[in-house]
Amino acid sequence: MGLDDDIAILAAAPVFGFLDRDALRLLSFAAERRELADGDRLFARGDSADGGFVVMSGAVRLVPRKGKPVEAGRSALIGNLALFVRGERPCDAFAVGRCEVMRITPTLMRRVLEEFPAAAQAIHDAMAQDLVSFTGDLDRVRSLLGEA
C-alpha cells in the first residue's frame, strides 16, 4: 500500500477525517502497523487500551461479553477513546482473514493535535456534539423508564 492509499483510508476513518493531508501523512509515517492472519487476536477484553486501531485492510471481529459480534472493515476506527486516554479493552478482537491495522497511541495523537491545532479544535467540537447527543438520548431513556 502506498502513502496515498494510507492517507485515503485514514481520512475515511472517524476522527481522522478532520485532519489535513500533512497530519494524515504524519500519522501514516509514525504509527505502528500490524499484520494479522485469520483468527489472530488483536487484543483481549481487559487488556490495556494503549491506543486506537484503524483497519487498513481486511476486517476485525469485535466480540463483546454480551451481544452479537461486530465486524470492523477498512477505515474503521477501533478504540477511539484510547486515542486520547489509556483504559481497558471492553471486548475481544480477532482478525477475519488476513488484515492489517495501524495502531495510533495517545502520545502520537497528542503530537498530531499539537502540530495541527485547527484539527484539534474540529475534533473537540465534534466530540462535544456527540456528547450533547448522547446526553439527550439518555434523557429520553430516563423519561421512558420513568413512565413505565
HELIX and SHEET records of a PDB file:
HELIX    1   1 LEU A    3  ALA A   12  1                                  10    
HELIX    2   2 PHE A   16  PHE A   18  5                                   3    
HELIX    3   3 ARG A   21  ALA A   30  1                                  10    
HELIX    4   4 ASN A   80  LEU A   83  5                                   4    
HELIX    5   5 PRO A  106  GLU A  115  1                                  10    
HELIX    6   6 PRO A  117  GLU A  147  1                                  31    
SHEET    1   A 3 GLU A  32  LEU A  36  0                                        
SHEET    2   A 3 CYS A  91  ILE A 104 -1                                        
SHEET    3   A 3 ARG A  41  PHE A  43 -1                                        
SHEET    1   B 4 GLU A  32  LEU A  36  0                                        
SHEET    2   B 4 CYS A  91  ILE A 104 -1                                        
SHEET    3   B 4 GLY A  52  PRO A  64 -1                                        
SHEET    4   B 4 VAL A  70  ALA A  72 -1                                        
SHEET    1   C 4 GLU A  32  LEU A  36  0                                        
SHEET    2   C 4 CYS A  91  ILE A 104 -1                                        
SHEET    3   C 4 GLY A  52  PRO A  64 -1                                        
SHEET    4   C 4 LEU A  77  ILE A  78 -1                                        
SHEET    1   D 2 SER A  48  ALA A  49  0                                        
SHEET    2   D 2 GLY A  87  GLU A  88 -1                                        
END                                                                             
